[in-house]
Amino acid sequence: MTDLAPHELRILVAVEEEGSFTAAAARLDTTQSAVSHAVRACERKLGAVLFDRGRHGARPTDAGARAVAYARRILRLLAAMGAEVRGAGTAGPLTGTLRIAAFRSAAAHLLPPVLAGLAARHPGLTAQVRIVRELGRGTAGEVADGRADLGLATLDADGPPPVPGLVAVRLYEESYALAHQRGHPAPRGLPLVDWDENCDSHTRDWWRRQDWIPPATIDVEDDTVAVSLVSQGLGMAIMPRTALLGAPAGLAVADLGPHPPSRFVGYVTTPELAGTAAVRALIRELRRLPLPAGLTAA
């Protein structure tokens, strides 16, 4: 028998997030022994050890991490169930919470009009936005692990979603451009400023063909830092267009030629959340978004 009760799912999530049985018990206003008993019951039902116990507290095993991700997603559906059932067949304003994960440039420059439209049509719907670096599993990982209902993510031109099992839909394609200090006579001769999230998987083939691009002399973690450094004349950068929106006055943006590299940006969600009213409302607003220059609808 593998059926887990909702309170057991909440305990698994609390232990993973708090890092110990004791802290999870305090958060859930129960006893440490009750938490320990529930975790052991979950392990029996699932047939796997879910947490490594030790002096460090409790850390999820690989099986435990997968179990917690499923637990979050199931609890999210249970939370949405009442509103979905009560709202069946109606088109009125929505209430509740919508959790969004986005990389910084999309959150800063694309989400504001989307959330404004959502708030105008559904004032009772609260949006929670988390900025997630687009490295590793990125925003798609947040959705797969149950921490977000929808993520704005970079997507491959052709191929599976960034994380298996998700729904992935492209919204727009954006080209890359050369950023440099305004007025510089030879920007392609400047040192290269690079940043950790610069999507080399989308530019790798193009990059190999460019013999004018030097090795990076400055690497930073954030695209806003790269833009600031470039605007001060410390180098040039090759960046996607959304990262260059709202750039400081000292920055110039130049095309990279007739066939610049580009990347696709879209949304990811889970198959079960894709049909919920709140996520559908958010997707409608995303599709209404007027695209800035350099971005084209996918």
C-alpha positions in Angstrom: 0.0 0.0 0.0 1.6 3.3 -1.1 -1.2 5.8 -0.3 0.1 8.7 1.7 -2.2 11.0 3.7 -2.0 14.8 3.2 -0.6 15.2 6.7 2.2 12.8 5.8 3.0 14.8 2.7 3.2 18.0 4.7 5.6 16.3 7.1 7.9 15.2 4.3 7.9 18.8 2.9 8.5 20.3 6.4 11.4 17.9 7.2 13.1 18.7 3.8 12.7 22.4 4.2 13.6 22.7 7.8 16.5 20.2 7.7 15.5 18.3 10.9 12.7 16.4 12.5 12.7 18.7 15.5 12.4 21.9 13.4 9.7 20.3 11.3 7.7 19.4 14.4 7.9 23.0 15.7 6.8 24.3 12.4 3.8 21.9 12.3 3.0 22.3 16.0 3.5 18.6 16.7 6.0 16.4 18.4 9.3 15.2 17.1 8.2 11.6 17.8 5.1 12.1 15.6 7.2 13.4 12.8 9.7 10.5 13.1 6.8 8.0 13.1 5.2 9.6 10.1 8.5 9.6 8.1 9.0 5.9 8.9 5.5 5.2 7.8 6.1 7.0 4.5 9.3 5.0 4.0 7.5 1.7 4.6 4.8 2.6 2.2 7.2 3.8 -0.5 9.8 1.2 0.0 12.7 3.6 0.2 14.8 5.5 2.7 13.8 9.1 2.3 16.1 10.9 4.7 19.6 10.4 6.0 19.5 11.0 9.7 22.6 12.1 11.6 24.2 14.8 13.7 23.6 17.2 10.8 19.9 16.7 11.0 17.9 15.1 8.2 18.9 15.4 4.6 16.8 13.9 1.8 18.2 11.0 -0.2 17.7 10.9 -3.9 14.5 9.0 -3.3 13.5 11.5 -0.7 14.0 14.5 -3.0 11.8 12.9 -5.5 9.1 12.1 -2.9 9.2 15.6 -1.6 8.8 17.1 -5.1 5.7 14.9 -5.6 4.4 15.8 -2.2 4.6 19.5 -3.0 2.8 19.1 -6.3 0.1 17.0 -4.7 -0.4 19.4 -1.9 -0.6 22.2 -4.5 -3.4 20.5 -6.3 -5.3 19.8 -3.1 -5.0 23.5 -2.3 -6.4 24.4 -5.7 -9.1 21.8 -5.7 -11.7 23.8 -3.8 -11.4 26.9 -6.0 -11.4 24.8 -9.2 -14.5 22.9 -8.1 -16.4 26.0 -7.0 -15.4 27.8 -10.1 -16.3 25.1 -12.6 -18.3 26.5 -15.5 -17.8 30.2 -14.4 -15.7 32.9 -15.9 -15.6 35.3 -12.9 -12.5 36.8 -11.1 -10.1 34.3 -9.6 -8.8 34.2 -6.0 -5.9 32.5 -4.4 -2.1 32.4 -4.9 -0.1 31.9 -8.1 3.5 31.1 -7.8 5.8 32.1 -10.6 9.5 31.4 -11.1 11.5 33.6 -13.6 15.0 34.5 -14.5 15.9 38.1 -13.7 15.6 39.8 -17.0 12.2 38.2 -17.8 11.0 39.1 -14.3 12.2 42.7 -14.5 11.1 43.5 -18.1 8.4 41.1 -19.2 6.4 40.2 -16.0 5.3 43.6 -14.9 2.7 44.2 -17.7 1.7 40.6 -17.5 1.0 40.9 -13.7 -0.7 44.3 -14.2 -3.1 42.7 -16.6 -3.7 39.7 -14.3 -4.4 42.1 -11.4 -6.9 44.1 -13.4 -8.9 41.0 -14.4 -8.4 39.1 -11.2 -7.8 41.4 -8.2 -8.2 38.6 -5.7 -5.4 36.6 -7.2 -2.0 37.1 -5.5 1.2 36.5 -7.5 4.4 35.3 -5.8 7.4 35.8 -8.0 10.8 34.1 -7.3 13.9 35.1 -9.2 15.8 31.9 -10.1 19.1 31.8 -11.9 18.8 30.0 -15.2 21.6 27.5 -14.4 21.3 23.8 -14.1 17.6 22.9 -13.7 16.7 26.6 -13.4 13.1 27.7 -13.3 12.0 24.4 -14.7 13.4 22.6 -11.7 11.4 24.9 -9.4 8.2 23.8 -11.2 9.1 20.1 -11.2 9.9 20.3 -7.5 6.6 21.8 -6.7 7.9 25.3 -5.7 6.3 27.1 -8.6 3.2 26.7 -10.6 4.7 28.2 -13.8 8.2 29.1 -14.7 9.6 31.4 -17.5 12.5 29.4 -18.9 14.9 29.3 -21.8 13.9 26.4 -24.1 15.7 24.5 -26.8 14.6 25.1 -30.4 13.7 21.5 -30.8 13.6 18.9 -28.1 12.1 17.9 -24.8 11.3 20.3 -21.9 14.3 21.4 -19.7 13.1 18.9 -17.1 11.3 15.7 -18.2 7.5 15.4 -17.5 6.7 19.1 -17.8 4.6 21.0 -20.3 6.8 23.5 -22.2 5.5 26.1 -24.7 7.6 28.7 -26.5 6.5 32.3 -26.3 9.2 34.3 -28.2 12.6 34.1 -29.8 15.2 36.7 -28.9 18.4 37.5 -30.6 21.7 38.2 -29.0 23.5 41.6 -29.4 26.8 43.2 -28.7 26.8 45.6 -25.8 29.6 48.2 -25.4 30.2 51.7 -24.0 28.5 54.3 -26.1 30.9 56.1 -28.4 33.7 53.5 -28.4 35.3 53.5 -31.9 36.2 49.7 -32.0 33.9 47.8 -29.6 34.8 44.4 -31.0 38.4 45.0 -29.9 37.4 45.4 -26.2 37.9 42.7 -23.6 35.0 40.3 -23.0 32.8 40.6 -19.9 30.8 37.4 -19.4 28.2 36.3 -16.9 27.3 32.9 -15.5 23.8 32.6 -17.0 24.9 33.6 -20.5 23.2 30.7 -22.4 26.2 29.1 -24.1 24.1 26.1 -25.1 22.2 28.4 -27.4 25.2 30.3 -28.8 27.9 27.6 -28.8 28.0 26.8 -32.5 27.9 30.5 -33.5 30.5 31.3 -30.8 33.0 28.8 -32.3 32.9 30.5 -35.7 33.8 33.9 -34.3 37.6 34.4 -34.3 37.2 38.0 -33.0 35.8 37.1 -29.5 38.6 37.0 -26.9 38.5 34.9 -23.7 36.6 36.6 -20.9 38.6 38.8 -18.7 35.8 39.4 -16.2 33.2 36.8 -15.2 30.2 37.9 -13.0 27.2 36.2 -11.6 24.5 38.6 -12.7 23.7 40.2 -16.0 23.0 43.6 -14.5 26.5 43.7 -13.2 27.8 42.8 -16.7 25.8 45.6 -18.2 27.0 48.1 -15.6 30.7 47.1 -16.2 30.3 47.4 -19.9 28.6 50.8 -19.7 31.7 52.0 -17.8 34.0 50.9 -20.6 35.5 47.9 -18.9 34.7 45.6 -21.9 32.0 44.4 -24.3 29.4 41.7 -23.8 27.3 39.4 -26.0 23.9 39.2 -24.4 20.3 38.3 -25.1 18.1 41.3 -25.8 15.9 41.0 -22.7 19.1 41.4 -20.5 19.7 44.7 -22.3 16.3 46.3 -21.8 16.4 49.3 -19.5 20.2 49.6 -20.0 22.0 52.7 -18.6 22.5 55.7 -20.9 26.2 54.9 -21.3 25.5 51.6 -23.0 25.2 51.1 -26.8 23.7 47.9 -28.4 24.8 46.8 -31.8 23.7 43.9 -34.0 25.9 40.9 -34.4 25.4 40.5 -38.1 22.9 39.0 -40.4 22.6 35.7 -38.6 23.0 36.4 -34.9 22.6 33.7 -32.3 19.2 33.5 -30.6 17.3 31.6 -27.9 13.7 30.7 -27.2 11.9 31.7 -24.1 8.7 30.2 -23.0 6.8 28.8 -20.0 6.9 25.5 -18.3 4.3 24.0 -15.9 3.1 20.6 -14.9 0.5 18.7 -16.8 -1.9 18.8 -13.9 -1.5 22.6 -13.2 -1.7 23.5 -16.9 -5.5 23.0 -16.7 -6.1 25.1 -13.5 -7.9 28.4 -13.9 -5.1 30.5 -12.4 -2.4 29.1 -14.6 -4.6 29.4 -17.7 -5.2 33.1 -16.8 -1.5 33.7 -16.5 -0.8 32.0 -19.8 -3.4 34.2 -21.5 -1.7 37.3 -20.2 1.7 36.1 -21.3 0.3 35.6 -24.8 -1.1 39.2 -24.8 2.3 40.6 -24.0 3.6 43.1 -26.6 7.1 42.2 -27.4 10.0 44.7 -27.3 12.4 45.2 -30.3 14.6 42.2 -30.8 12.0 39.7 -29.7 9.7 37.9 -32.1 6.7 35.6 -31.3 7.6 31.9 -31.5 
